[in-house]
């Protein structure tokens, strides 16, 4: 049997690693994302609007806000919340069956 040239073995390993990462990716890592909202009222209102878009069970890890002067004296508050979803729930475990069989009634 002939040995493959080194470049082919490295390429094969890389493809194997990439295939494994793609197969395990969604199950192995928590999902992360961000939502952005804006308000003409104030920063807190922009944050509240963004929080209403965060998926249930997700944890906000960072908040970034920017104030934009649209016209003289008119401001727009733009806030982005970065979050991580909670780990997906595990499959329900079946309830254990009784270990000893029941005795027949007399």
Residue pairs with C-beta under 8 A, 6 or more apart in sequence:
4 12
27 88
30 84
30 85
30 86
30 87
31 84
31 85
32 61
32 82
32 83
32 84
32 85
33 55
33 58
33 82
33 83
33 85
34 80
34 81
34 82
34 83
35 50
35 53
35 54
35 80
35 81
35 83
36 50
36 78
36 79
36 80
36 81
37 46
37 47
37 49
37 50
37 52
37 53
37 78
37 79
38 46
38 49
38 76
38 77
38 78
38 79
39 45
39 46
39 49
39 76
39 77
40 74
40 75
40 76
40 77
41 77
42 77
43 65
43 67
43 77
43 79
45 77
46 65
46 77
46 78
46 79
47 63
47 65
47 79
47 81
49 79
50 63
50 79
50 80
50 81
51 60
51 81
54 60
54 81
54 83
55 83
55 85
57 85
57 86
58 83
58 84
58 85
58 86
59 83
59 84
59 86
60 81
60 82
60 83
61 82
61 83
61 84
62 81
62 82
63 79
63 80
63 81
63 82
64 79
64 80
64 82
65 77
65 78
65 79
65 80
66 77
66 78
66 79
67 75
67 76
67 77
67 78
68 75
68 76
68 77
68 78
69 75
70 76
